């Protein structure tokens, strides 16, 4: 995400003509008001959505290592598995392929699927529920952004905050916290596949 944020700042600088610090402040404001920079850019500038998505997601994936253990755990995890991301379809596919777990997921619901309205917007959650016809109260929602979990919890989802800041969260709508996904899933009482 750090690399993507830097790419977004560069895009904002180019479109607005602002220096880095001012562009970063504008970008942060769009994130706070709209959930992501893209809706802010679209509201205030005539940009190509595809150009933005291609440019900001064109980052090396060297920091991501294949995770065979995560793949084995996902095989044992019951129920449907969907990816729900504010990233582009291409970026989500690249990351899943790099992790070696792309075949473990039924589908990806990406920013394009969401009509460019990012999480945590309630209408985006309503859309993903409608498209995949699942019951929120029977769903576990993992995210690295506390604000996204709030909307899921409001729908009745069980929420898991993932990331280095997870244990610092005191939000009542965060049901579980873990710095890393694989060890959290390893701790669950799962059965071996038949």
C-alpha positions as a LaTeX table, in Angstrom:
\begin{tabular}{lrrr}
\hline
Residue & $x$ (\AA) & $y$ (\AA) & $z$ (\AA) \\
\hline
Unk1 & 0.00 & 0.00 & 0.00 \\
Unk2 & 2.88 & 2.36 & 0.69 \\
Unk3 & 4.00 & 2.08 & $-2.93$ \\
Unk4 & 0.46 & 2.58 & $-4.21$ \\
Unk5 & $-0.03$ & 5.65 & $-2.00$ \\
Unk6 & 3.18 & 7.10 & $-3.46$ \\
Unk7 & 1.93 & 6.43 & $-6.99$ \\
Unk8 & $-1.41$ & 8.10 & $-6.17$ \\
Unk9 & 0.43 & 11.15 & $-4.84$ \\
Unk10 & 2.45 & 11.33 & $-8.06$ \\
Unk11 & $-0.75$ & 11.13 & $-10.11$ \\
Unk12 & $-2.39$ & 13.87 & $-8.00$ \\
Unk13 & 0.72 & 16.05 & $-8.42$ \\
Unk14 & 0.60 & 15.64 & $-12.19$ \\
Unk15 & $-3.15$ & 16.35 & $-12.46$ \\
Unk16 & $-3.27$ & 19.27 & $-10.02$ \\
Unk17 & 0.18 & 20.77 & $-10.55$ \\
Unk18 & 0.66 & 20.86 & $-6.78$ \\
Unk19 & 3.95 & 20.13 & $-5.02$ \\
Unk20 & 4.22 & 16.76 & $-3.21$ \\
Unk21 & 3.20 & 17.89 & 0.30 \\
Unk22 & 0.15 & 19.80 & $-0.94$ \\
Unk23 & $-0.84$ & 16.99 & $-3.29$ \\
Unk24 & $-0.54$ & 14.50 & $-0.42$ \\
Unk25 & $-2.81$ & 16.70 & 1.74 \\
Unk26 & $-5.40$ & 16.90 & $-1.06$ \\
Unk27 & $-5.17$ & 13.14 & $-1.54$ \\
Unk28 & $-5.69$ & 12.57 & 2.20 \\
Unk29 & $-8.73$ & 14.85 & 2.16 \\
Unk30 & $-10.27$ & 12.90 & $-0.70$ \\
Unk31 & $-9.62$ & 9.69 & 1.20 \\
Unk32 & $-11.37$ & 11.07 & 4.30 \\
Unk33 & $-14.37$ & 12.43 & 2.36 \\
Unk34 & $-14.78$ & 9.74 & $-0.29$ \\
Unk35 & $-13.05$ & 6.61 & 1.04 \\
Unk36 & $-10.36$ & 6.80 & $-1.66$ \\
Unk37 & $-8.56$ & 9.31 & $-3.85$ \\
Unk38 & $-10.25$ & 8.19 & $-7.07$ \\
Unk39 & $-13.75$ & 9.53 & $-6.29$ \\
Unk40 & $-12.18$ & 12.87 & $-5.29$ \\
Unk41 & $-10.22$ & 13.03 & $-8.51$ \\
Unk42 & $-13.33$ & 12.23 & $-10.51$ \\
Unk43 & $-15.34$ & 14.90 & $-8.67$ \\
Unk44 & $-12.77$ & 17.63 & $-9.28$ \\
Unk45 & $-10.81$ & 16.65 & $-12.41$ \\
Unk46 & $-11.42$ & 15.15 & $-15.81$ \\
Unk47 & $-9.27$ & 12.02 & $-15.65$ \\
Unk48 & $-9.25$ & 8.61 & $-17.25$ \\
Unk49 & $-10.27$ & 6.02 & $-14.65$ \\
Unk50 & $-8.36$ & 3.27 & $-16.46$ \\
Unk51 & $-5.23$ & 5.42 & $-16.72$ \\
Unk52 & $-5.41$ & 6.13 & $-12.97$ \\
Unk53 & $-5.97$ & 2.48 & $-12.01$ \\
Unk54 & $-3.21$ & 1.24 & $-14.33$ \\
Unk55 & $-0.71$ & 3.86 & $-13.17$ \\
Unk56 & $-1.23$ & 3.62 & $-9.41$ \\
Unk57 & $-1.30$ & $-0.17$ & $-9.34$ \\
Unk58 & 1.82 & $-0.56$ & $-11.48$ \\
Unk59 & 4.00 & $-1.41$ & $-8.50$ \\
Unk60 & 6.51 & $-4.21$ & $-7.99$ \\
Unk61 & 5.23 & $-7.09$ & $-5.87$ \\
Unk62 & 8.68 & $-8.05$ & $-4.55$ \\
Unk63 & 7.55 & $-7.55$ & $-0.94$ \\
Unk64 & 4.89 & $-10.24$ & $-1.35$ \\
Unk65 & 6.05 & $-13.83$ & $-1.08$ \\
Unk66 & 4.05 & $-16.90$ & $-2.11$ \\
Unk67 & 2.25 & $-18.28$ & 0.93 \\
Unk68 & 1.73 & $-22.03$ & 0.59 \\
Unk69 & 0.51 & $-22.29$ & 4.18 \\
Unk70 & $-2.20$ & $-19.70$ & 3.55 \\
Unk71 & $-3.29$ & $-21.73$ & 0.53 \\
Unk72 & $-3.54$ & $-24.91$ & 2.61 \\
Unk73 & $-5.55$ & $-23.10$ & 5.29 \\
Unk74 & $-7.90$ & $-21.60$ & 2.71 \\
Unk75 & $-8.49$ & $-25.13$ & 1.37 \\
Unk76 & $-9.64$ & $-26.16$ & 4.87 \\
Unk77 & $-11.72$ & $-23.04$ & 5.50 \\
Unk78 & $-15.41$ & $-23.81$ & 4.96 \\
Unk79 & $-17.76$ & $-21.66$ & 2.90 \\
Unk80 & $-17.39$ & $-19.37$ & $-0.06$ \\
Unk81 & $-14.31$ & $-17.19$ & $-0.35$ \\
Unk82 & $-14.54$ & $-13.81$ & $-2.07$ \\
Unk83 & $-12.10$ & $-10.94$ & $-2.40$ \\
Unk84 & $-13.63$ & $-7.51$ & $-1.70$ \\
Unk85 & $-11.11$ & $-4.77$ & $-2.54$ \\
Unk86 & $-10.87$ & $-1.08$ & $-3.28$ \\
Unk87 & $-8.07$ & $-2.00$ & $-5.68$ \\
Unk88 & $-8.43$ & $-2.65$ & $-9.38$ \\
Unk89 & $-9.27$ & $-6.04$ & $-10.83$ \\
Unk90 & $-5.82$ & $-6.34$ & $-12.39$ \\
Unk91 & $-4.02$ & $-5.49$ & $-9.17$ \\
Unk92 & $-6.08$ & $-7.94$ & $-7.13$ \\
Unk93 & $-5.37$ & $-10.70$ & $-9.65$ \\
Unk94 & $-1.62$ & $-9.93$ & $-9.62$ \\
Unk95 & $-1.48$ & $-10.04$ & $-5.80$ \\
Unk96 & $-3.46$ & $-13.28$ & $-5.56$ \\
Unk97 & $-1.27$ & $-14.86$ & $-8.24$ \\
Unk98 & 1.89 & $-13.71$ & $-6.44$ \\
Unk99 & 0.62 & $-15.23$ & $-3.17$ \\
Unk100 & $-0.25$ & $-18.42$ & $-5.03$ \\
Unk101 & $-3.86$ & $-18.41$ & $-3.83$ \\
Unk102 & $-5.85$ & $-17.10$ & $-6.80$ \\
Unk103 & $-7.58$ & $-20.44$ & $-7.34$ \\
Unk104 & $-8.88$ & $-20.47$ & $-3.75$ \\
Unk105 & $-11.36$ & $-17.63$ & $-4.41$ \\
Unk106 & $-14.70$ & $-17.75$ & $-6.19$ \\
Unk107 & $-14.51$ & $-14.15$ & $-7.39$ \\
Unk108 & $-13.06$ & $-10.68$ & $-6.90$ \\
Unk109 & $-15.32$ & $-7.71$ & $-6.19$ \\
Unk110 & $-13.06$ & $-4.77$ & $-7.09$ \\
Unk111 & $-13.42$ & $-1.00$ & $-7.40$ \\
Unk112 & $-14.72$ & $-1.37$ & $-10.94$ \\
Unk113 & $-17.43$ & $-3.79$ & $-9.72$ \\
Unk114 & $-18.35$ & $-1.22$ & $-7.10$ \\
Unk115 & $-19.06$ & 1.46 & $-9.69$ \\
Unk116 & $-15.93$ & 3.29 & $-8.42$ \\
Unk117 & $-17.54$ & 3.79 & $-5.00$ \\
Unk118 & $-15.06$ & 2.38 & $-2.48$ \\
Unk119 & $-15.51$ & 0.71 & 0.87 \\
Unk120 & $-16.74$ & 1.72 & 3.42 \\
Unk121 & $-19.73$ & 3.09 & 1.47 \\
Unk122 & $-22.91$ & 1.25 & 2.52 \\
Unk123 & $-24.08$ & 1.11 & $-1.11$ \\
Unk124 & $-20.91$ & $-0.77$ & $-2.05$ \\
Unk125 & $-21.51$ & $-3.33$ & 0.67 \\
Unk126 & $-25.13$ & $-3.65$ & $-0.48$ \\
Unk127 & $-23.89$ & $-4.24$ & $-4.02$ \\
Unk128 & $-21.43$ & $-7.00$ & $-3.07$ \\
Unk129 & $-24.14$ & $-8.73$ & $-1.01$ \\
Unk130 & $-26.56$ & $-8.47$ & $-3.93$ \\
Unk131 & $-24.09$ & $-9.69$ & $-6.57$ \\
Unk132 & $-22.99$ & $-12.75$ & $-4.57$ \\
Unk133 & $-26.26$ & $-13.38$ & $-2.71$ \\
Unk134 & $-24.79$ & $-14.12$ & 0.72 \\
Unk135 & $-26.10$ & $-13.48$ & 4.20 \\
Unk136 & $-24.02$ & $-10.86$ & 6.02 \\
Unk137 & $-24.80$ & $-12.45$ & 9.40 \\
Unk138 & $-23.15$ & $-15.66$ & 8.19 \\
Unk139 & $-20.08$ & $-13.86$ & 6.86 \\
Unk140 & $-16.63$ & $-13.15$ & 8.26 \\
Unk141 & $-15.15$ & $-9.96$ & 6.83 \\
Unk142 & $-11.37$ & $-9.43$ & 6.99 \\
Unk143 & $-9.92$ & $-5.98$ & 6.29 \\
Unk144 & $-6.87$ & $-3.93$ & 7.14 \\
Unk145 & $-8.89$ & $-0.71$ & 7.57 \\
Unk146 & $-10.95$ & $-0.29$ & 10.71 \\
Unk147 & $-13.35$ & 2.12 & 8.97 \\
Unk148 & $-14.31$ & $-0.57$ & 6.42 \\
Unk149 & $-15.16$ & $-3.03$ & 9.18 \\
Unk150 & $-17.73$ & $-0.65$ & 10.67 \\
Unk151 & $-20.04$ & $-0.98$ & 7.66 \\
Unk152 & $-19.64$ & $-4.76$ & 7.65 \\
Unk153 & $-20.42$ & $-4.97$ & 11.36 \\
Unk154 & $-23.49$ & $-2.77$ & 10.87 \\
Unk155 & $-24.75$ & $-5.44$ & 8.44 \\
Unk156 & $-24.15$ & $-8.18$ & 10.99 \\
Unk157 & $-20.82$ & $-9.49$ & 9.67 \\
Unk158 & $-18.21$ & $-10.85$ & 12.03 \\
Unk159 & $-15.21$ & $-8.57$ & 11.55 \\
Unk160 & $-11.46$ & $-9.20$ & 11.73 \\
Unk161 & $-8.97$ & $-6.33$ & 11.63 \\
Unk162 & $-5.68$ & $-7.48$ & 10.07 \\
Unk163 & $-2.40$ & $-5.60$ & 10.16 \\
Unk164 & 0.34 & $-4.27$ & 12.41 \\
Unk165 & $-2.04$ & $-1.76$ & 14.01 \\
Unk166 & $-4.80$ & $-4.31$ & 14.74 \\
Unk167 & $-4.18$ & $-4.74$ & 18.46 \\
Unk168 & $-4.26$ & $-0.96$ & 18.97 \\
Unk169 & $-7.90$ & $-0.87$ & 17.84 \\
Unk170 & $-10.50$ & $-0.50$ & 20.56 \\
Unk171 & $-13.47$ & $-0.13$ & 18.23 \\
Unk172 & $-16.44$ & $-2.18$ & 19.47 \\
Unk173 & $-17.34$ & $-3.23$ & 15.91 \\
Unk174 & $-13.97$ & $-4.97$ & 15.50 \\
Unk175 & $-14.67$ & $-8.48$ & 16.75 \\
Unk176 & $-11.20$ & $-9.98$ & 16.23 \\
Unk177 & $-7.73$ & $-8.51$ & 15.75 \\
Unk178 & $-4.56$ & $-10.00$ & 14.30 \\
Unk179 & $-1.32$ & $-8.60$ & 12.97 \\
Unk180 & $-1.09$ & $-11.40$ & 10.36 \\
Unk181 & $-3.77$ & $-13.40$ & 8.60 \\
Unk182 & $-2.08$ & $-16.80$ & 8.27 \\
Unk183 & $-1.37$ & $-17.35$ & 12.01 \\
Unk184 & $-4.91$ & $-16.18$ & 12.85 \\
Unk185 & $-6.43$ & $-18.71$ & 10.45 \\
Unk186 & $-4.04$ & $-21.41$ & 11.73 \\
Unk187 & $-5.48$ & $-20.90$ & 15.21 \\
Unk188 & $-9.02$ & $-21.74$ & 14.08 \\
Unk189 & $-10.37$ & $-25.26$ & 14.70 \\
Unk190 & $-10.68$ & $-26.31$ & 11.05 \\
Unk191 & $-11.18$ & $-29.82$ & 9.74 \\
Unk192 & $-9.18$ & $-31.37$ & 6.93 \\
Unk193 & $-10.91$ & $-31.43$ & 3.51 \\
Unk194 & $-12.66$ & $-34.69$ & 2.63 \\
\hline
\end{tabular}
